[in-house]
């Protein structure tokens, strides 16, 4: 019986943390439709958060690849005085990247709604 209460407590903590993270991401990261994203990304830093092999398989023309797994060590490559347009495959990783960037003082953050899988514009493959 005691282990059941512990399990329920752990589940409640996980759910509360997930809700907190969701609302925090909504506050710091503005999701943009493809049209809005297209209108602004050329004047900003376009960052592809996916891993190298995903990036090589196809990416938005002009994007720079900084995988989420390397973002902490490569954060110095991102300027805080220009908007940052982020995208990943479906939008999950770019939310986590935005939280890290926000902690480092980068505030002008945007995300491609739906991620790369919903992008219909020009792409480049390696």
Rosetta constraint file for C-alpha pairs under 8 A:
AtomPair CA 1 CA 5 HARMONIC 6.72 0.50
AtomPair CA 2 CA 6 HARMONIC 6.43 0.50
AtomPair CA 3 CA 7 HARMONIC 6.09 0.50
AtomPair CA 4 CA 8 HARMONIC 6.15 0.50
AtomPair CA 5 CA 9 HARMONIC 6.01 0.50
AtomPair CA 6 CA 10 HARMONIC 6.18 0.50
AtomPair CA 7 CA 11 HARMONIC 6.22 0.50
AtomPair CA 8 CA 12 HARMONIC 6.16 0.50
AtomPair CA 9 CA 13 HARMONIC 6.27 0.50
AtomPair CA 10 CA 14 HARMONIC 6.24 0.50
AtomPair CA 11 CA 15 HARMONIC 6.14 0.50
AtomPair CA 12 CA 16 HARMONIC 6.08 0.50
AtomPair CA 13 CA 17 HARMONIC 6.04 0.50
AtomPair CA 14 CA 18 HARMONIC 6.14 0.50
AtomPair CA 15 CA 19 HARMONIC 6.24 0.50
AtomPair CA 16 CA 20 HARMONIC 6.13 0.50
AtomPair CA 17 CA 21 HARMONIC 6.09 0.50
AtomPair CA 18 CA 22 HARMONIC 6.12 0.50
AtomPair CA 19 CA 23 HARMONIC 6.34 0.50
AtomPair CA 20 CA 24 HARMONIC 6.09 0.50
AtomPair CA 21 CA 25 HARMONIC 6.10 0.50
AtomPair CA 22 CA 26 HARMONIC 6.36 0.50
AtomPair CA 23 CA 27 HARMONIC 6.31 0.50
AtomPair CA 24 CA 28 HARMONIC 6.42 0.50
AtomPair CA 25 CA 29 HARMONIC 5.65 0.50
AtomPair CA 25 CA 95 HARMONIC 5.97 0.50
AtomPair CA 25 CA 96 HARMONIC 7.79 0.50
AtomPair CA 25 CA 98 HARMONIC 7.36 0.50
AtomPair CA 25 CA 99 HARMONIC 6.70 0.50
AtomPair CA 26 CA 30 HARMONIC 6.81 0.50
AtomPair CA 28 CA 98 HARMONIC 7.27 0.50
AtomPair CA 28 CA 99 HARMONIC 7.38 0.50
AtomPair CA 28 CA 102 HARMONIC 7.16 0.50
AtomPair CA 28 CA 107 HARMONIC 7.21 0.50
AtomPair CA 28 CA 109 HARMONIC 6.97 0.50
AtomPair CA 29 CA 95 HARMONIC 7.18 0.50
AtomPair CA 29 CA 98 HARMONIC 6.50 0.50
AtomPair CA 29 CA 108 HARMONIC 8.00 0.50
AtomPair CA 29 CA 109 HARMONIC 5.25 0.50
AtomPair CA 29 CA 110 HARMONIC 5.43 0.50
AtomPair CA 29 CA 111 HARMONIC 6.61 0.50
AtomPair CA 30 CA 109 HARMONIC 6.43 0.50
AtomPair CA 30 CA 110 HARMONIC 4.73 0.50
AtomPair CA 30 CA 111 HARMONIC 6.06 0.50
AtomPair CA 31 CA 110 HARMONIC 5.78 0.50
AtomPair CA 31 CA 111 HARMONIC 4.66 0.50
AtomPair CA 31 CA 112 HARMONIC 5.90 0.50
AtomPair CA 31 CA 113 HARMONIC 5.27 0.50
AtomPair CA 32 CA 36 HARMONIC 5.56 0.50
AtomPair CA 32 CA 37 HARMONIC 5.54 0.50
AtomPair CA 32 CA 110 HARMONIC 6.75 0.50
AtomPair CA 32 CA 111 HARMONIC 5.91 0.50
AtomPair CA 32 CA 112 HARMONIC 5.29 0.50
AtomPair CA 32 CA 113 HARMONIC 5.40 0.50
AtomPair CA 33 CA 37 HARMONIC 5.99 0.50
AtomPair CA 33 CA 112 HARMONIC 6.34 0.50
AtomPair CA 33 CA 113 HARMONIC 5.50 0.50
AtomPair CA 34 CA 38 HARMONIC 5.97 0.50
AtomPair CA 34 CA 112 HARMONIC 6.50 0.50
AtomPair CA 34 CA 113 HARMONIC 7.07 0.50
AtomPair CA 34 CA 119 HARMONIC 6.73 0.50
AtomPair CA 35 CA 39 HARMONIC 6.20 0.50
AtomPair CA 36 CA 40 HARMONIC 6.55 0.50
AtomPair CA 37 CA 41 HARMONIC 5.85 0.50
AtomPair CA 37 CA 85 HARMONIC 7.74 0.50
AtomPair CA 37 CA 111 HARMONIC 7.81 0.50
AtomPair CA 37 CA 112 HARMONIC 6.26 0.50
AtomPair CA 38 CA 42 HARMONIC 7.58 0.50
AtomPair CA 40 CA 44 HARMONIC 6.77 0.50
AtomPair CA 41 CA 45 HARMONIC 6.90 0.50
AtomPair CA 41 CA 46 HARMONIC 6.09 0.50
AtomPair CA 41 CA 85 HARMONIC 6.19 0.50
AtomPair CA 42 CA 46 HARMONIC 7.62 0.50
AtomPair CA 43 CA 83 HARMONIC 7.85 0.50
AtomPair CA 44 CA 82 HARMONIC 5.94 0.50
AtomPair CA 44 CA 83 HARMONIC 4.97 0.50
AtomPair CA 44 CA 84 HARMONIC 5.74 0.50
AtomPair CA 44 CA 85 HARMONIC 6.55 0.50
AtomPair CA 45 CA 63 HARMONIC 7.90 0.50
AtomPair CA 45 CA 78 HARMONIC 7.63 0.50
AtomPair CA 45 CA 82 HARMONIC 6.84 0.50
AtomPair CA 45 CA 83 HARMONIC 6.23 0.50
AtomPair CA 45 CA 84 HARMONIC 4.82 0.50
AtomPair CA 45 CA 85 HARMONIC 5.92 0.50
AtomPair CA 46 CA 62 HARMONIC 7.07 0.50
AtomPair CA 46 CA 63 HARMONIC 4.94 0.50
AtomPair CA 46 CA 64 HARMONIC 6.18 0.50
AtomPair CA 46 CA 84 HARMONIC 6.20 0.50
AtomPair CA 46 CA 85 HARMONIC 4.83 0.50
AtomPair CA 46 CA 86 HARMONIC 6.13 0.50
AtomPair CA 47 CA 63 HARMONIC 5.54 0.50
AtomPair CA 47 CA 64 HARMONIC 4.99 0.50
AtomPair CA 47 CA 65 HARMONIC 5.89 0.50
AtomPair CA 47 CA 66 HARMONIC 6.47 0.50
AtomPair CA 47 CA 84 HARMONIC 7.16 0.50
AtomPair CA 47 CA 85 HARMONIC 6.10 0.50
AtomPair CA 47 CA 86 HARMONIC 4.98 0.50
AtomPair CA 47 CA 87 HARMONIC 6.59 0.50
AtomPair CA 48 CA 55 HARMONIC 7.30 0.50
AtomPair CA 48 CA 59 HARMONIC 7.57 0.50
AtomPair CA 48 CA 63 HARMONIC 6.07 0.50
AtomPair CA 48 CA 64 HARMONIC 5.89 0.50
AtomPair CA 48 CA 65 HARMONIC 4.77 0.50
AtomPair CA 48 CA 66 HARMONIC 6.11 0.50
AtomPair CA 48 CA 67 HARMONIC 6.95 0.50
AtomPair CA 48 CA 86 HARMONIC 6.05 0.50
AtomPair CA 48 CA 87 HARMONIC 5.27 0.50
AtomPair CA 48 CA 88 HARMONIC 5.89 0.50
AtomPair CA 49 CA 65 HARMONIC 6.28 0.50
AtomPair CA 49 CA 66 HARMONIC 5.41 0.50
AtomPair CA 49 CA 67 HARMONIC 4.38 0.50
AtomPair CA 49 CA 68 HARMONIC 5.22 0.50
AtomPair CA 49 CA 86 HARMONIC 6.86 0.50
AtomPair CA 49 CA 87 HARMONIC 6.07 0.50
AtomPair CA 49 CA 88 HARMONIC 5.18 0.50
AtomPair CA 49 CA 93 HARMONIC 6.82 0.50
AtomPair CA 49 CA 94 HARMONIC 6.26 0.50
AtomPair CA 49 CA 97 HARMONIC 7.47 0.50
AtomPair CA 50 CA 54 HARMONIC 6.07 0.50
AtomPair CA 50 CA 55 HARMONIC 6.25 0.50
AtomPair CA 50 CA 65 HARMONIC 7.19 0.50
AtomPair CA 50 CA 66 HARMONIC 7.35 0.50
AtomPair CA 50 CA 67 HARMONIC 5.00 0.50
AtomPair CA 50 CA 68 HARMONIC 6.65 0.50
AtomPair CA 50 CA 87 HARMONIC 7.85 0.50
AtomPair CA 50 CA 88 HARMONIC 5.21 0.50
AtomPair CA 50 CA 89 HARMONIC 6.78 0.50
AtomPair CA 50 CA 93 HARMONIC 7.69 0.50
AtomPair CA 51 CA 55 HARMONIC 6.27 0.50
AtomPair CA 51 CA 65 HARMONIC 7.78 0.50
AtomPair CA 51 CA 66 HARMONIC 7.77 0.50
AtomPair CA 51 CA 67 HARMONIC 4.92 0.50
AtomPair CA 51 CA 68 HARMONIC 7.39 0.50
AtomPair CA 51 CA 69 HARMONIC 7.75 0.50
AtomPair CA 52 CA 56 HARMONIC 6.07 0.50
AtomPair CA 52 CA 65 HARMONIC 7.07 0.50
AtomPair CA 52 CA 67 HARMONIC 6.93 0.50
AtomPair CA 53 CA 57 HARMONIC 6.27 0.50
AtomPair CA 54 CA 58 HARMONIC 6.80 0.50
AtomPair CA 55 CA 59 HARMONIC 5.43 0.50
AtomPair CA 55 CA 65 HARMONIC 6.81 0.50
AtomPair CA 55 CA 125 HARMONIC 7.89 0.50
AtomPair CA 56 CA 125 HARMONIC 5.74 0.50
AtomPair CA 56 CA 126 HARMONIC 5.00 0.50
AtomPair CA 57 CA 125 HARMONIC 5.53 0.50
AtomPair CA 57 CA 126 HARMONIC 6.57 0.50
AtomPair CA 58 CA 123 HARMONIC 6.05 0.50
AtomPair CA 58 CA 124 HARMONIC 5.40 0.50
AtomPair CA 58 CA 125 HARMONIC 4.37 0.50
AtomPair CA 58 CA 126 HARMONIC 7.14 0.50
AtomPair CA 59 CA 63 HARMONIC 6.87 0.50
AtomPair CA 59 CA 116 HARMONIC 7.65 0.50
AtomPair CA 59 CA 123 HARMONIC 5.23 0.50
AtomPair CA 59 CA 124 HARMONIC 5.44 0.50
AtomPair CA 59 CA 125 HARMONIC 6.58 0.50
AtomPair CA 60 CA 116 HARMONIC 7.96 0.50
AtomPair CA 60 CA 121 HARMONIC 7.54 0.50
AtomPair CA 60 CA 122 HARMONIC 6.36 0.50
AtomPair CA 60 CA 123 HARMONIC 4.61 0.50
AtomPair CA 60 CA 124 HARMONIC 6.30 0.50
AtomPair CA 61 CA 122 HARMONIC 6.24 0.50
AtomPair CA 61 CA 123 HARMONIC 5.19 0.50
AtomPair CA 61 CA 124 HARMONIC 5.56 0.50
AtomPair CA 66 CA 70 HARMONIC 6.51 0.50
AtomPair CA 66 CA 71 HARMONIC 6.15 0.50
AtomPair CA 66 CA 74 HARMONIC 7.32 0.50
AtomPair CA 67 CA 71 HARMONIC 6.14 0.50
AtomPair CA 68 CA 72 HARMONIC 7.95 0.50
AtomPair CA 68 CA 93 HARMONIC 6.87 0.50
AtomPair CA 68 CA 94 HARMONIC 7.89 0.50
AtomPair CA 68 CA 97 HARMONIC 6.23 0.50
AtomPair CA 70 CA 74 HARMONIC 6.14 0.50
AtomPair CA 71 CA 75 HARMONIC 5.45 0.50
AtomPair CA 71 CA 97 HARMONIC 7.41 0.50
AtomPair CA 72 CA 100 HARMONIC 7.73 0.50
AtomPair CA 74 CA 78 HARMONIC 7.90 0.50
AtomPair CA 75 CA 101 HARMONIC 7.57 0.50
AtomPair CA 79 CA 106 HARMONIC 7.86 0.50
AtomPair CA 80 CA 105 HARMONIC 7.05 0.50
AtomPair CA 80 CA 106 HARMONIC 4.94 0.50
AtomPair CA 80 CA 107 HARMONIC 7.40 0.50
AtomPair CA 80 CA 108 HARMONIC 7.90 0.50
AtomPair CA 81 CA 106 HARMONIC 7.91 0.50
AtomPair CA 82 CA 108 HARMONIC 7.27 0.50
AtomPair CA 83 CA 108 HARMONIC 4.86 0.50
AtomPair CA 83 CA 109 HARMONIC 6.11 0.50
AtomPair CA 83 CA 110 HARMONIC 7.62 0.50
AtomPair CA 84 CA 108 HARMONIC 6.17 0.50
AtomPair CA 84 CA 109 HARMONIC 5.03 0.50
AtomPair CA 84 CA 110 HARMONIC 6.17 0.50
AtomPair CA 85 CA 109 HARMONIC 6.19 0.50
AtomPair CA 85 CA 110 HARMONIC 4.79 0.50
AtomPair CA 85 CA 111 HARMONIC 5.74 0.50
AtomPair CA 85 CA 112 HARMONIC 7.49 0.50
AtomPair CA 86 CA 94 HARMONIC 5.87 0.50
AtomPair CA 86 CA 98 HARMONIC 7.94 0.50
AtomPair CA 86 CA 109 HARMONIC 7.46 0.50
AtomPair CA 86 CA 110 HARMONIC 6.06 0.50
AtomPair CA 86 CA 111 HARMONIC 4.88 0.50
AtomPair CA 86 CA 112 HARMONIC 6.60 0.50
AtomPair CA 87 CA 91 HARMONIC 6.43 0.50
AtomPair CA 87 CA 93 HARMONIC 7.97 0.50
AtomPair CA 87 CA 94 HARMONIC 5.56 0.50
AtomPair CA 87 CA 111 HARMONIC 5.74 0.50
AtomPair CA 87 CA 112 HARMONIC 5.44 0.50
AtomPair CA 87 CA 115 HARMONIC 5.53 0.50
AtomPair CA 87 CA 116 HARMONIC 6.51 0.50
AtomPair CA 88 CA 92 HARMONIC 7.27 0.50
AtomPair CA 88 CA 93 HARMONIC 6.07 0.50
AtomPair CA 88 CA 94 HARMONIC 5.71 0.50
AtomPair CA 88 CA 115 HARMONIC 5.34 0.50
AtomPair CA 88 CA 116 HARMONIC 5.91 0.50
AtomPair CA 89 CA 93 HARMONIC 7.97 0.50
AtomPair CA 89 CA 114 HARMONIC 7.83 0.50
AtomPair CA 89 CA 115 HARMONIC 4.92 0.50
AtomPair CA 89 CA 116 HARMONIC 4.78 0.50
AtomPair CA 89 CA 117 HARMONIC 5.73 0.50
AtomPair CA 90 CA 113 HARMONIC 7.96 0.50
AtomPair CA 90 CA 114 HARMONIC 5.09 0.50
AtomPair CA 90 CA 115 HARMONIC 4.04 0.50
AtomPair CA 90 CA 116 HARMONIC 6.29 0.50
AtomPair CA 90 CA 117 HARMONIC 6.28 0.50
AtomPair CA 90 CA 118 HARMONIC 7.96 0.50
AtomPair CA 91 CA 95 HARMONIC 6.53 0.50
AtomPair CA 91 CA 111 HARMONIC 7.41 0.50
AtomPair CA 91 CA 112 HARMONIC 7.15 0.50
AtomPair CA 91 CA 113 HARMONIC 6.63 0.50
AtomPair CA 91 CA 114 HARMONIC 5.62 0.50
AtomPair CA 91 CA 115 HARMONIC 4.80 0.50
AtomPair CA 92 CA 96 HARMONIC 6.85 0.50
AtomPair CA 93 CA 97 HARMONIC 6.16 0.50
AtomPair CA 94 CA 98 HARMONIC 6.03 0.50
AtomPair CA 94 CA 111 HARMONIC 6.86 0.50
AtomPair CA 95 CA 99 HARMONIC 6.48 0.50
AtomPair CA 95 CA 111 HARMONIC 7.82 0.50
AtomPair CA 96 CA 100 HARMONIC 6.58 0.50
AtomPair CA 97 CA 101 HARMONIC 6.22 0.50
AtomPair CA 98 CA 102 HARMONIC 5.92 0.50
AtomPair CA 98 CA 109 HARMONIC 6.75 0.50
AtomPair CA 99 CA 103 HARMONIC 6.30 0.50
AtomPair CA 100 CA 104 HARMONIC 6.54 0.50
AtomPair CA 101 CA 105 HARMONIC 6.54 0.50
AtomPair CA 101 CA 106 HARMONIC 5.37 0.50
AtomPair CA 101 CA 107 HARMONIC 7.63 0.50
AtomPair CA 102 CA 106 HARMONIC 4.92 0.50
AtomPair CA 102 CA 107 HARMONIC 5.62 0.50
AtomPair CA 111 CA 115 HARMONIC 7.81 0.50
AtomPair CA 112 CA 116 HARMONIC 7.49 0.50
AtomPair CA 114 CA 118 HARMONIC 5.71 0.50
AtomPair CA 115 CA 119 HARMONIC 7.00 0.50
